[in-house]
Amino acid sequence: MKIAYTMAPGRGDTDLLLSRVAQTLAAQGHATCGTVQTNTECANGPCDMDVSVLPNGPTLRISQDLGQASKGCRLDPTALETAVGLAQSRLDGNVDILIINKFGKHEAEGRGFRTIIADALELEIPVLVGVNALNLTAFKDFVGPEAVQLESSEEAILDWFSAIQGGRKDVA
C-alpha cells in the first residue's frame, strides 16, 4: 500500500504545500488526480475555502457564508461531494498519484474522499493526504499502520513519491 500523509503546523500551510507539490508533479509530466485547497482571507471573518479538482479544475467554493456571528461548521457538504464526484470520475489506471487536500470531519465520519482513497489504493495508485491533528486518529483507523507520515516539505514529499513510484511511468 502506497499512502502517505503530511501535517503542516500553520493554518493553511498544508493546503499551500499540497498545491505546490501538485504543480511540481504536473510540471514533471505526472498525471495527478484529487483536490488541492486554496483559502482566501475575508475582511470580515473566516476565509473562503475553494478546492481545485486536479489536474485542471474546476475550482469549487466549499465554504458557505453563515454570517459573522456563526460558530458552526462552514463547510458546504454539497459542494464537497461535488468535488469528490469529479475527482472520482477522473481516477483511472493512467493516474500517477491521488492528492487529497484534507482528511477532515466528513472523512472521519465515513463520507467525503474515503471511497476514492480506497479505490486508488486498490488500483495501486500512490495516495498523498493532508491531515490535521483533530482527524489523525480517524485517518489512521481508516488506512491502518502502513501510512507513512512525511515531513511537511515539498522535498520530502517528492522524495517519497520518487521512491515509491518504482518505474510506473517514464516522464519527460
N, C-alpha and C positions, 0 to 999 in steps of 0.2 A: 504494500500500500504506500503510495507516494503522496503524503499530505503533510503540510506544514502550516504553521500559524505564526503570526507576529503580533506584538503588542507594543505600541509606541507610548511613551509616557505622557505627552501633552495632548490636550484636547484638539482633535482633528489631525494629529500627526500621523496616525496610521492611514487615514484617508489620503493624505499627501504622498506618503511613502508608496502605497499601492498604486496610485496614479502614475507616479514616476516609473515604477517597475513595469507597469503595463505598457507605457510609452516606449521604454527601452527595449522590451522584448519585441514589440511590434516593429520597431526600427531595425531590429536584428533579423526580422523576417519570420518570427514565430507567430503562429495563429493563436490569438487569445480569445477567451470566452469568459463571460461573467459580468461583473459590475465593479465600477470604481465610483467613489463618492466625492462630491465637491460641496463644501459648505460656504455659504455666503453670509457674512455678518450683516445683521439688520440694525439700523439705528435705534429702534425702539424695542429691542428684545432679543430673543434667541435667534440663532442663524437659520437660514433656509437650507434644507438638505436636498440635494439633487444626486441622482445616480445616472451614470452613463453606462449603457449596455455595450459591452465590448463585442466586436472590435471597433465599430463605427457608429454607435448610437442606436436609438435616440437617447436623449437625456430627459429624465423624468423627475419632476418635483415629488419627493416622497414625504415632505413635511406639510403640515397644514397649519394655517394661522388660527389659533384658538383664542386669540386676544391676549392683551398684556397681563391680565390678572390670572390667566390659566396656569395651573401647576401640573396638568396631566400630560400624558404622552402625546407628542405632536406628530407621531408617525402616521402617515396616511396608508392604512393597510391595503387598500385597493390599488394604489399606485405601486406599492412594494410588490404585490402579487403580479401586477402587470410586468414589472421588471423581471421578476422570477420567470414568468412565462416566456418573455422574449429571449432571455438568456438560455432557458431550457431548449427553445426551438433551434438554437444555434449550436448546441452541443452535439458533436459527431466525432467520428474517428479521425478527422483531419485537424482537430484542435490539439495544440501542444500543451496548453495549460488553462485551467479554470481558476480565475481570481474572483473571490467573493469579498466585497468590501467589509462586511461585518457579519459575524455570527452573533446576532443580537437576541432581543427578547422573543421575537417571533420564532426564531430557530430554536431557542431554548425551550419553547413551549410546543415544539413539534411541527412548526409551519415554516414559511419562508423558503430559504435556499437549501433546506435539508435534502430534498429529493435530488436536486441537481448535483449536490456534493456526492451523494451515494452513487448516482448514475455515472459521474466522472470516474470515481474510484473503480467501479465495475468495468468501465472501458479502459482502465489503466492509464487514465489521463492525470498528470500531476495536478494537485489542488493546493492553492495558497489562500488562506483565510485570515482576515483581520479579526481579532478577538479583544474584548475588553475584560477587565477583572470581574465584572458582575456576572458574566456569562461563561467564564473559563471552565468552571466545573461541569456545566451542562455540555459544553463543547467536548470536553474530554470524555464524558459519559457517552456521547454520541459517536465519536470517532475511535475511541479506545486508546490504548497506550502507544500506538505506533506513530501518532502525530508528533512531528518534530517542532520544537519551539525555536524560531530563528531570531537572532538579534535584529533589532529594528533599524536595519541599514540596507540600502539598495545593494551594496556589495555582498552582504551575507545572503540575501535572497537570491541574487543572480548566481552566486557560487553554488547554492543548494540546487537550483534549477539545472545548472550545467552538470552537476554531479549525478543527479537522478535521471537526467534525460537519456543517457546511455545510448546515444546514436539514433533516437527515434526518427529524426528528420534532419537532413542536411539543409542548412540555411545559408543564405548569401552573407 
